[in-house]
């Protein structure tokens, strides 16, 4: 029994006023998102963590009050704690000695979990699934009345998972109690009778799994030969939860398959398909725990977006993306015109005209080569603008001669 259990780690509330009761003869699933407080709750139940408030008992006693805990409760929180050089049988014999059990009990539980053939192998060579089975064998040594298992199917193959399900149900059928925490919701649904769902350290649901299913609406999807006739017949029969799906089918939420079939047969409407949609544990889990870690305004994966938008920075042109403003026109192929290229060593700020690739000259105008010894003080166009094209260039006519510059400027450029 867990009653008003609370645990704070500093300012972090790991568990808040949690209460539930696990009945003998049942398998109870303890479910919640990562960080919801499941492991902390199990540790408080087993006396490994002291609660801030509330209490947890096993058979009416706190764990510390049990005379020989291994005879009352078997627990697996982590499939670790094995000496890698010790054999599986010797590992169990150590625990048998601690609990005052005969060594033959070690052989019995190895057979129960399917590891009899590997009794003499060292644990360091075991797979994760084999270590899970050995941990369960350790928990079963004292023939306990209660089993507390955290992720018991972790590492098991499909055959091992099916075996574990059968074993836990038979264990509970003998009048004992099983409490399991797991993320394998589809598998847990086939195993458990009761369910405790927590989120943010608080109880979101506690009760029978069948009661939780019945509390949620299921619906029946039918494909009739005449949708309008079926809807009319259903309404006349007092069934109101009717909604066309848009593809010729009809969804009914407050009637069973048998009721719908009887109404359709009486109205003479043929049904080409009937499908009952039942709410499974996974859907219920998401409804009860949604939003624990969802950031405000978070983008949901799988929803359509507007496409990739590169970061916009002032003055930055993302390669491959066009921006509004000036775009350098591409000169016609074969025109013979080339933008004058500044001489080597000259620096130009702002826009740089691409240098044409070397090769045979084409017909047309070519920029005269300046005489040897002549240098300019950097290539400039008249009234230059780094992002403005030359005014009215003609690919078939040489640009007009630049205006003469003051003599001091030429002398300064030669200096």
C-alpha positions as CSV (number, residue, x, y, z in Angstrom):
1,X,0.0,0.0,0.0
2,X,1.2,3.5,-0.9
3,X,-0.5,6.3,1.0
4,X,0.0,10.0,0.5
5,X,3.6,9.4,-0.5
6,X,5.7,12.5,-1.2
7,X,9.4,12.9,-2.0
8,X,11.3,16.1,-2.6
9,X,14.9,16.4,-3.7
10,X,15.7,19.9,-2.7
11,X,13.2,22.1,-4.6
12,X,12.3,19.3,-7.0
13,X,9.1,17.4,-6.2
14,X,9.7,13.9,-7.5
15,X,6.6,12.4,-6.0
16,X,3.5,14.3,-4.8
17,X,0.8,12.8,-2.6
18,X,0.8,9.5,-4.4
19,X,-1.7,6.8,-3.2
20,X,-2.6,3.3,-4.5
21,X,-3.2,-0.2,-3.3
22,X,-2.0,-3.4,-5.0
23,X,-4.4,-6.3,-4.5
24,X,-3.2,-9.9,-4.0
25,X,-4.0,-12.2,-6.9
26,X,-3.5,-9.5,-9.5
27,X,-0.8,-8.1,-11.7
28,X,-0.7,-4.3,-11.4
29,X,1.0,-2.1,-14.0
30,X,2.9,1.0,-12.7
31,X,3.1,3.3,-15.7
32,X,4.3,6.8,-16.4
33,X,6.7,8.9,-18.6
34,X,10.4,9.0,-17.9
35,X,10.9,11.2,-14.9
36,X,7.3,10.8,-13.6
37,X,8.6,9.3,-10.3
38,X,8.1,5.6,-10.9
39,X,11.6,4.4,-9.8
40,X,11.6,6.8,-6.8
41,X,8.3,5.4,-5.7
42,X,9.6,1.8,-5.9
43,X,12.7,2.7,-4.0
44,X,10.6,4.2,-1.2
45,X,8.5,1.1,-1.2
46,X,11.6,-1.0,-0.7
47,X,13.1,1.2,2.0
48,X,15.9,2.5,-0.2
49,X,14.7,6.1,-0.2
50,X,13.2,7.9,2.8
51,X,9.9,9.7,1.9
52,X,9.4,13.3,2.7
53,X,5.8,12.6,3.7
54,X,3.4,9.6,3.6
55,X,4.3,6.0,3.9
56,X,4.5,2.7,2.0
57,X,3.9,-0.8,3.4
58,X,4.1,-4.4,2.3
59,X,1.8,-6.8,4.0
60,X,0.9,-4.0,6.4
61,X,4.5,-3.4,7.4
62,X,7.2,-1.0,6.2
63,X,10.1,-2.7,4.5
64,X,12.4,-2.0,7.4
65,X,9.9,-3.9,9.7
66,X,10.0,-7.1,7.7
67,X,12.0,-9.8,9.6
68,X,13.4,-11.6,6.5
69,X,12.5,-9.3,3.6
70,X,13.6,-11.8,0.9
71,X,11.0,-14.2,2.2
72,X,8.2,-11.6,1.8
73,X,9.1,-9.5,-1.2
74,X,11.3,-10.2,-4.2
75,X,12.4,-7.1,-6.1
76,X,14.4,-6.3,-9.3
77,X,15.1,-2.6,-9.9
78,X,18.2,-3.2,-12.1
79,X,19.6,-6.3,-13.8
80,X,23.0,-5.6,-12.4
81,X,25.0,-6.3,-9.3
82,X,26.5,-9.6,-10.6
83,X,30.2,-10.4,-10.2
84,X,31.3,-11.0,-13.8
85,X,33.6,-13.9,-12.9
86,X,31.1,-15.7,-10.7
87,X,28.9,-18.4,-12.2
88,X,25.1,-18.1,-12.2
89,X,24.7,-21.0,-9.7
90,X,27.3,-19.6,-7.3
91,X,25.7,-16.1,-7.5
92,X,22.4,-17.6,-6.3
93,X,24.0,-19.7,-3.6
94,X,25.4,-16.6,-2.0
95,X,21.9,-15.2,-1.6
96,X,20.6,-18.6,-0.4
97,X,23.2,-18.5,2.4
98,X,22.2,-14.9,3.3
99,X,18.5,-15.9,3.5
100,X,19.1,-19.2,5.3
101,X,18.0,-21.3,2.3
102,X,19.3,-24.6,1.1
103,X,21.6,-24.6,-2.0
104,X,19.1,-26.7,-4.0
105,X,16.8,-23.7,-4.1
106,X,19.3,-22.0,-6.4
107,X,18.9,-24.9,-8.9
108,X,15.1,-24.7,-8.7
109,X,14.8,-21.0,-9.5
110,X,17.3,-21.4,-12.4
111,X,15.0,-24.0,-13.8
112,X,12.0,-21.7,-13.3
113,X,13.6,-18.9,-15.4
114,X,15.0,-21.2,-18.1
115,X,18.7,-20.9,-17.2
116,X,19.4,-24.4,-15.9
117,X,21.6,-25.2,-18.9
118,X,23.8,-22.1,-18.2
119,X,24.2,-22.6,-14.4
120,X,28.0,-23.0,-14.5
121,X,28.6,-20.1,-17.0
122,X,30.1,-16.9,-15.7
123,X,27.7,-14.0,-15.6
124,X,30.1,-11.7,-17.4
125,X,29.3,-13.6,-20.6
126,X,25.5,-13.3,-20.2
127,X,23.4,-11.2,-22.6
128,X,21.1,-8.5,-21.2
129,X,18.1,-10.8,-21.5
130,X,19.9,-13.6,-19.6
131,X,20.8,-11.1,-16.8
132,X,17.2,-10.2,-16.6
133,X,16.2,-13.8,-16.1
134,X,19.0,-14.3,-13.5
135,X,17.8,-11.1,-11.6
136,X,14.3,-12.6,-11.6
137,X,15.6,-15.9,-10.3
138,X,17.3,-14.0,-7.4
139,X,14.0,-12.3,-6.5
140,X,12.3,-15.7,-6.5
141,X,14.7,-17.4,-4.1
142,X,12.7,-16.7,-1.0
143,X,9.4,-17.8,-2.5
144,X,8.0,-14.3,-1.8
145,X,4.4,-13.2,-1.6
146,X,5.1,-10.0,-3.5
147,X,7.1,-9.3,-6.7
148,X,8.3,-5.7,-7.5
149,X,9.8,-5.5,-11.0
150,X,11.1,-2.5,-12.8
151,X,11.3,-3.0,-16.6
152,X,11.4,-6.8,-16.3
153,X,11.1,-7.3,-20.1
154,X,14.1,-5.1,-20.9
155,X,16.5,-7.1,-23.1
156,X,14.2,-10.1,-23.5
157,X,13.5,-11.5,-27.0
158,X,9.8,-12.1,-28.1
159,X,9.9,-15.7,-26.8
160,X,11.2,-14.4,-23.4
161,X,8.6,-11.7,-23.2
162,X,5.8,-14.3,-23.9
163,X,7.3,-16.6,-21.2
164,X,7.5,-13.7,-18.7
165,X,3.8,-12.8,-19.3
166,X,2.7,-16.4,-18.7
167,X,4.9,-16.7,-15.6
168,X,3.7,-13.5,-14.0
169,X,0.0,-14.3,-14.6
170,X,0.5,-17.8,-13.1
171,X,2.4,-16.3,-10.1
172,X,-0.5,-13.9,-9.4
173,X,-3.1,-16.6,-10.0
174,X,-1.7,-18.5,-7.0
175,X,-2.9,-15.6,-4.7
176,X,0.3,-13.5,-4.8
177,X,0.9,-9.9,-5.8
178,X,2.9,-8.5,-8.8
179,X,3.7,-4.8,-9.3
180,X,5.6,-4.1,-12.6
181,X,6.8,-0.9,-14.1
182,X,7.3,-1.0,-17.9
183,X,7.4,1.1,-21.0
184,X,6.2,-1.8,-23.2
185,X,2.6,-0.7,-23.1
186,X,1.3,-3.2,-25.7
187,X,2.9,-6.1,-23.8
188,X,1.8,-4.7,-20.4
189,X,-1.8,-4.5,-21.6
190,X,-1.8,-8.3,-22.2
191,X,-0.4,-9.0,-18.7
192,X,-2.0,-6.6,-16.1
193,X,-5.3,-6.5,-14.4
194,X,-5.0,-3.2,-12.6
195,X,-3.1,-0.1,-13.7
196,X,-1.6,2.9,-11.9
197,X,-0.7,5.8,-14.2
198,X,1.3,8.7,-12.9
199,X,2.6,11.9,-14.3
200,X,4.6,14.7,-12.7
201,X,4.7,12.5,-9.5
202,X,0.9,12.5,-9.2
203,X,-1.7,9.8,-9.7
204,X,-3.5,10.2,-13.0
205,X,-5.5,7.0,-12.8
206,X,-5.7,4.0,-10.5
207,X,-8.1,1.1,-11.0
208,X,-9.0,-1.8,-13.1
209,X,-7.8,-1.7,-16.7
210,X,-11.2,-2.7,-18.0
211,X,-12.9,0.1,-16.2
212,X,-10.5,2.6,-17.8
213,X,-11.3,1.2,-21.2
214,X,-15.0,1.5,-20.6
215,X,-14.6,5.1,-19.4
216,X,-13.4,6.0,-22.9
217,X,-15.7,6.1,-26.0
218,X,-15.1,3.5,-28.7
219,X,-16.7,3.7,-32.1
220,X,-17.8,1.5,-34.9
221,X,-16.9,2.4,-38.5
222,X,-19.3,0.9,-41.1
223,X,-19.4,1.1,-44.9
224,X,-23.0,0.9,-46.0
225,X,-24.5,0.6,-49.5
226,X,-26.6,3.7,-48.7
227,X,-25.2,6.0,-46.1
228,X,-28.2,8.3,-45.9
229,X,-30.6,5.4,-45.5
230,X,-28.5,3.9,-42.7
231,X,-28.2,7.2,-40.9
232,X,-32.0,7.7,-41.0
233,X,-32.6,4.2,-39.7
234,X,-30.1,4.6,-36.9
235,X,-31.7,7.9,-35.8
236,X,-35.1,6.3,-35.8
237,X,-33.7,3.6,-33.6
238,X,-32.6,6.2,-31.1
239,X,-28.9,6.1,-31.9
240,X,-27.6,9.7,-32.0
241,X,-23.8,9.4,-32.0
242,X,-23.5,9.3,-35.8
243,X,-20.9,11.1,-37.9
244,X,-20.2,10.6,-41.6
245,X,-16.5,10.2,-42.3
246,X,-16.5,11.8,-45.8
247,X,-15.5,8.7,-47.7
248,X,-18.9,7.0,-47.8
249,X,-18.4,5.5,-44.3
250,X,-20.3,6.3,-41.1
251,X,-18.8,6.4,-37.6
252,X,-21.1,5.5,-34.7
253,X,-20.0,6.0,-31.1
254,X,-23.0,5.0,-28.9
255,X,-23.9,1.6,-30.3
256,X,-22.5,-1.9,-30.5
257,X,-21.7,-3.8,-33.7
258,X,-24.7,-6.1,-33.0
259,X,-27.1,-3.1,-32.6
260,X,-25.9,-1.5,-35.9
261,X,-26.1,-4.8,-37.8
262,X,-29.7,-5.4,-36.6
263,X,-30.8,-1.8,-37.6
264,X,-29.2,-2.1,-41.0
265,X,-30.8,-5.5,-41.6
266,X,-34.2,-4.2,-40.6
267,X,-33.8,-1.2,-42.9
268,X,-32.6,-3.4,-45.8
269,X,-29.2,-1.6,-46.0
270,X,-26.3,-3.8,-47.0
271,X,-23.1,-3.3,-45.0
272,X,-19.8,-3.9,-46.9
273,X,-17.5,-3.4,-43.9
274,X,-17.7,-3.1,-40.1
275,X,-14.8,-2.2,-38.0
276,X,-14.8,-1.6,-34.2
277,X,-12.2,0.8,-33.0
278,X,-11.3,0.2,-29.3
279,X,-9.1,2.5,-27.3
280,X,-5.9,0.7,-26.3
281,X,-3.7,1.3,-23.4
282,X,-1.2,3.3,-25.4
283,X,-3.9,5.8,-26.4
284,X,-5.2,6.0,-22.8
285,X,-1.6,6.5,-21.5
286,X,-1.0,9.4,-23.9
287,X,-4.3,11.1,-23.0
288,X,-3.5,10.9,-19.3
289,X,0.1,11.9,-19.4
290,X,0.3,14.3,-22.4
291,X,2.1,17.5,-22.0
292,X,4.6,16.6,-19.2
293,X,7.6,17.5,-21.2
294,X,6.0,19.4,-24.2
295,X,7.5,22.9,-24.5
296,X,5.1,25.7,-25.2
297,X,4.6,26.2,-28.9
298,X,6.8,23.1,-29.7
299,X,6.7,22.0,-33.3
300,X,5.1,18.6,-33.5
301,X,6.9,16.1,-35.7
302,X,5.0,14.9,-38.7
303,X,3.0,18.1,-39.2
304,X,3.5,19.9,-42.5
305,X,5.7,23.0,-42.3
306,X,6.5,25.9,-44.6
307,X,9.8,24.4,-45.6
308,X,13.3,25.2,-44.5
309,X,13.9,28.8,-43.8
310,X,17.6,29.8,-43.6
311,X,18.6,32.2,-40.8
312,X,18.2,35.7,-41.9
313,X,21.2,37.9,-41.2
314,X,21.7,41.5,-42.3
315,X,23.9,41.6,-45.4
316,X,24.1,37.9,-45.6
317,X,23.2,36.0,-48.8
318,X,22.5,32.3,-48.2
319,X,24.0,30.4,-51.1
320,X,21.3,29.0,-53.4
321,X,18.6,31.4,-52.1
322,X,17.5,34.6,-53.9
323,X,17.0,37.8,-52.1
324,X,15.3,40.9,-53.3
325,X,17.5,43.7,-54.6
326,X,20.3,43.8,-57.1
327,X,21.3,40.8,-59.1
328,X,24.2,41.1,-61.5
329,X,22.9,40.4,-65.1
330,X,24.6,37.5,-66.9
331,X,26.2,38.8,-70.1
332,X,25.0,37.1,-73.3
333,X,27.0,34.1,-74.5
334,X,29.4,35.0,-77.3
335,X,29.0,38.7,-77.0
336,X,32.7,39.4,-76.8
337,X,32.3,41.9,-74.0
338,X,34.1,41.4,-70.7
339,X,34.0,43.6,-67.7
340,X,37.4,45.3,-67.3
341,X,39.6,43.4,-64.9
342,X,41.6,45.3,-62.3
343,X,45.3,44.8,-62.5
344,X,47.0,42.4,-60.0
345,X,47.4,43.8,-56.6
346,X,44.5,46.3,-56.9
347,X,41.9,46.0,-54.2
348,X,38.3,46.7,-54.7
349,X,35.7,47.1,-52.0
350,X,32.1,45.8,-52.3
351,X,31.0,43.9,-55.4
352,X,33.6,42.0,-57.5
353,X,32.9,41.1,-61.1
354,X,33.8,37.5,-61.8
355,X,36.9,37.1,-63.8
356,X,36.3,35.3,-67.2
357,X,38.0,32.0,-67.5
358,X,41.3,31.9,-69.5
359,X,41.0,30.7,-73.1
360,X,40.9,31.9,-76.7
361,X,39.6,35.5,-77.0
362,X,36.3,35.9,-78.6
363,X,35.5,38.4,-81.3
364,X,34.4,41.8,-80.3
365,X,35.8,44.5,-78.0
366,X,38.6,43.8,-75.6
367,X,39.9,46.2,-73.0
368,X,43.2,47.7,-74.1
369,X,46.1,46.6,-72.0
370,X,47.7,49.5,-70.2
371,X,51.4,50.2,-71.0
372,X,54.1,48.8,-68.8
373,X,54.7,50.8,-65.7
374,X,51.3,52.3,-65.6
375,X,49.3,51.7,-62.5
376,X,45.9,52.8,-61.2
377,X,45.0,53.5,-57.7
378,X,42.5,50.6,-57.6
379,X,39.9,49.9,-60.1
380,X,36.9,52.2,-59.9
381,X,33.8,52.8,-62.0
382,X,32.3,56.3,-62.3
383,X,30.3,57.1,-59.1
384,X,30.8,53.5,-57.9
385,X,28.2,51.7,-55.8
386,X,29.1,48.2,-54.5
387,X,25.7,46.8,-55.5
388,X,24.8,48.8,-58.6
389,X,25.5,47.8,-62.2
390,X,27.3,50.1,-64.6
391,X,24.9,52.5,-66.2
392,X,23.6,51.3,-69.5
393,X,26.4,49.0,-70.6
394,X,26.3,47.7,-74.2
395,X,27.9,44.3,-74.9
396,X,28.7,45.5,-78.5
397,X,30.2,48.9,-77.7
398,X,33.2,49.9,-75.7
399,X,32.3,51.9,-72.6
400,X,32.9,55.6,-72.8
401,X,36.4,56.8,-71.8
402,X,36.6,57.7,-68.2
403,X,36.9,61.2,-67.2
404,X,40.4,62.4,-66.6
405,X,41.3,62.6,-63.0
406,X,43.3,65.2,-61.2
407,X,47.0,64.9,-61.6
408,X,47.5,64.6,-57.9
409,X,45.4,61.4,-57.8
410,X,47.5,59.7,-60.5
411,X,50.7,60.7,-58.8
412,X,49.3,59.4,-55.5
413,X,48.4,56.1,-57.2
414,X,51.9,55.7,-58.6
415,X,53.5,56.5,-55.2
